[in-house]
């Protein structure tokens, strides 16, 4: 794997992880529509780990408040403390996807990495995002979320195991249906990525070091570093954008890409 390929993948990851357009789908499509070989799941996860560190750095004050709240309450839920409350809402929302990912880890899901499935998921979930963003209220923030809201968002995150769905896209969609405003929905979605990526990253790191393939480890490390740089820029730009704008440009992009992939996959053109 070349450095050029890793840089391209990192830019794609940074641009698509936090935009509701599916980073995993784009990473798969990059290999299928270029001369580069498929980078595999290990590099995909390393790219997501880079995005994870970008979230931790950008939201370091929020993350610190969450940790302080948890330890202040001796690891027990205490919803009167804002940091503790948000931490446990994130944890509750993470449980469904963590369980689903753990249950499916030994089942081959490579058959999902094809343009036909990605095309349909990008298209259909793009339409769903439009409905949620167009008709959802903007009256709530993360401080208004209840346990049942966190569970709804967490259950939706399980759908992101299917490439093209977009983890950020589907969680933002449900948050918008629940009336959470755009920037707060994006923020909650980004923080929600932390436990899931940490779990997947830990398992993959264990596999890499157990396998003892130095080149694969180096590729993964470089991928995470490049992805971090791209991701932190995108987080900053996106949250600024959502203070005044809607998700409509991303919906249009998803619809166009989804239709193009479907036409290609069914050999219509």
TALINJO-V373273 format. One record per helix or strand of 2 or more residues. SS is the DSSP state (alpha for helix, beta for strand). FROM is the first residue (numbers start at 1). TO is the last residue. Records with the same first field share a line. If there is no record, write none. Layout:
SS=FROM-TO, FROM-TO
This chain:
alpha=3-16, 23-32, 40-58, 60-72, 82-104, 110-112, 115-135, 142-144, 147-161, 167-177, 182-211, 214-242, 248-265
